Amino acid sequence: GDKSMYGQLAKELASDDRQSPLQVKLSKLAGGISTFGYIGATLIALSFMFKKILIDNDFVLSSAMAYITNWQVFMHDAVTALILAIVIVVVAVPEGLPMMIAMVLSLNMRKLLGDNILVRKLIGIETSGSLNILFSDKTGTITRGQLEAVQFINGNSQAYPTFKGIPAKLASILALGVTQNSSSVRSVGENGEEQIIGGNLTERALLKFIDPKHVQTLNTKVQNIIPFNSSRKFSATQVAGDANLTLVKGAPEIILQHCRYYYDENGNQVELDDKSSLVKKIDELAGQAMRIIAIATSGEAITGDELPAELNLVGFVGMRDEIRQESVSAIRDAQMAGIQVVMITGDRRETATAIAREAGLLRGKNDVVLSSTELNEMSDEELKEILPDLRVVERALPTDKSRLVQVAQSMNLVVGMTGDGVNDAPALKRADVGFAMGSGTEIAKDAGDIVILDDNFSSISKSVLYGRTIFNSIRKFVVFQLTVNVSAILIATVGPFFGFDLPLTMIQLLWVNLVMDTLAALAFGGEAALARYMREKPKRRDESIINRDMWSSILINGIVIALFSVIFLKYPPVKEYFHSEAAFLTGFFAFFIFLNNFNKFNARTDEINLFSHILENKGFLQVVGLIFAIQIIFTYFGGEVLRTVALTGREWVFVVLLSTLIIPVDLTRKAIRDLRYGLSYRMREVSKARAEHAATKDH
């Protein structure tokens, strides 16, 4: 039941998911927006009633009391104030944000699928952009996952690059030890070609190394099996018939300890006196990034799950799994993005270290390589201290993955984990984003958030890039949306004090909400994935979604839009420019829509060049053009519902030119920001140079 291995596995897979970084950030943002909306709505309702009760009655107490006692008029205005407050709440809350997030994730999901990345849980894409640390498998992810046996070493340290070169007697024993002690089998396909099926990569590579044409056929029958286990690091099979032996294969450091004899070239047993030369040879091969498998036999029967006391060494098979060249650049990109990459492998230390160096994981003198044994001897506190420098975990067990995830998450890090086996499922489930391999088990894929169809590390780097693109797209939408909210609430709040109760009717405000919320979500949903996002540091899990530059854009542009609106409504020459009062109010409605629509270009990029990569998001231009077109149509056909009348060509030119003023305003803000940043950066560099010079001088 649930006390069994699979029962415990099921329990771990049933655990609740941790909130993603985006969910944490959006929860804080939602709370802030709600507070802002309710406070703004209350102030607007109070200011509206304050104007009706006191300002309209010239602050005369008797007139104010007369107004209040005229309950029909008072109730009409009170209901108007309440409706206005409700509309402001509707405008203030970005209802399009959930839709925008779902749409952005969906759009990028389709793009990712073209890059061999299948997204099972949409939120997993964004979470990958916030990764601080990534625990990655080696085989098939950093390497090609195509093991090939390239060398055989006998007990006398003699090397044979091919099976054909091995003496017949020794070759026959080796073939028996590989073919009978394996889950892989040879099979003939429909096209008549021989195939090797079943087992794992190691067993298939070993069986492929054996050439059946050069093997003396032996008639044997399997009597007992000890399957391979990552904790005991060997497998054994007892056979009877033409040969009555126990066949063993596994980790060389485990097998060699039990070996008393070895088979010479003629298949005779010779006492194994010098193990040091064999150990030296094994280390030499491991230093060449080879995986070493020891093959041995015994005349003793299998008892329990233990190795026989005395073994006869057949030899060692060196296997190479070439590193993916694209993985080297992908790991470098991930490291530049501030992501700590830790390779987890079942290989021995020398092999793991060689591959890690080749992949670019081991560079500094402080980089740490740990074995599973060393890892389990550490307390969680000790592991936390060493974790920032950890680069490789060798001879790893599946349980090590879950512990590493748990410890990293306790340090408030956003954790990624790759895996392909059944035992990897708990770690994939527990990680903030689990990358399951396409060649892995269905349980691993179900537990993961993202399936890497080609098992390639470069695909993981692409997931990070798209995740960061999504986060930046959400930020752009938030900047634009909150700018509209600030300006709308300011206008509605100060309006009564400037003598205009409803410069925008409630229906117009709802149209503003639709344009600036739902349609804006469509505009920002297709932003391009820019390579510069991979040079940014990961966002902290508890970091606010709105940074300092965003606040400056929201507040400055929101206040400026409100100020422009007040000038438009109160500056006499503007009103005189229109042919009627109705045309003037229609002009303001169009002006407010156009003003915010042009501000989309400001919110879309934090660069001075507003057209940077704009053609890579054609949907943005289409939505902006659609809003302009619909607004013009509404002007002519809105009638009493939208309180609009037709404008002349001269009036349209005036509205359009005036609404473009928001662009130079924000460009000025960005230029000042860049100037300040440049000065502060240069000052930091000067201070750093002075400190280095002083240190050199003191030395």
Number of C-alpha atoms within 10 A of each C-alpha: 7 10 9 9 10 13 12 14 17 14 12 16 19 12 11 9 11 13 12 19 25 23 14 16 18 16 12 15 16 13 11 11 18 15 15 18 23 17 14 23 27 20 18 25 24 17 19 27 20 15 19 20 22 16 16 17 16 12 13 12 12 10 15 18 13 13 18 15 11 11 12 11 11 17 12 11 17 18 12 16 21 19 15 22 25 18 18 26 23 17 26 26 21 25 15 20 19 13 16 24 22 14 18 24 25 17 15 25 21 13 14 19 14 10 16 18 25 21 23 16 14 18 23 22 28 27 28 31 30 30 28 24 24 24 24 22 22 25 22 22 24 27 24 17 19 16 23 20 25 17 19 25 21 23 23 17 17 13 18 16 14 14 22 15 12 20 15 17 17 20 23 20 21 28 24 22 22 24 20 21 25 25 16 22 16 14 13 11 10 7 6 8 8 11 12 16 16 13 13 11 16 20 22 25 21 22 22 21 21 21 13 14 8 16 19 14 12 13 10 16 14 15 15 15 18 18 16 16 11 15 11 14 17 23 21 26 22 25 22 14 12 11 15 17 22 27 30 28 26 22 22 23 15 15 22 21 12 16 21 17 21 23 24 19 18 11 17 12 15 15 15 16 9 10 16 9 12 20 15 12 17 26 18 14 20 24 17 16 26 29 27 27 23 24 27 29 27 21 15 15 17 20 10 9 13 12 22 19 11 17 24 25 29 30 27 27 27 25 24 22 20 18 22 19 14 15 22 20 16 21 22 17 20 26 20 14 23 19 25 22 20 25 27 28 21 22 22 22 20 20 24 26 24 16 25 23 12 15 23 14 22 20 12 8 7 12 15 16 20 18 20 19 14 11 19 14 11 12 9 17 10 11 17 17 10 15 19 15 16 21 22 26 29 23 21 22 20 20 14 19 25 21 16 21 23 17 17 21 17 12 10 12 21 27 27 27 27 32 32 24 17 17 20 28 29 27 29 30 26 26 28 28 30 31 34 30 26 21 16 18 17 16 17 28 27 17 26 32 26 28 30 29 18 16 28 24 26 24 22 27 24 22 28 26 26 27 25 26 25 27 21 21 26 21 19 24 27 23 26 28 26 25 27 30 27 22 25 25 24 21 24 26 21 18 22 21 15 13 14 15 18 14 20 21 16 17 13 17 21 16 16 19 26 16 21 27 27 17 19 26 30 20 24 27 27 21 26 18 20 12 12 9 18 24 14 12 15 21 18 16 19 13 13 15 20 15 10 9 13 20 14 16 21 24 16 18 28 24 19 18 26 24 15 20 24 18 12 21 21 14 11 10 10 15 18 11 13 19 12 13 12 15 21 22 20 24 27 19 25 21 23 22 22 22 24 25 24 18 22 24 21 27 25 23 18 17 14 15 12 16 12 12 14 17 12 12 15 14 17 24 13 12 19 20 12 14 18 16 11 11 18 16 12 19 20 13 15 16 12 8 11 19 19 22 21 19 19 11 9 10 16 16 11 15 21 16 12 15 23 17 16 20 18 11 14 22 17 12 18 19 13 12 14 14 12 12 12 12 12 12 12 12 12 12 12 12 12 12 12 12 12 12 12 11 10 9 8 7 6
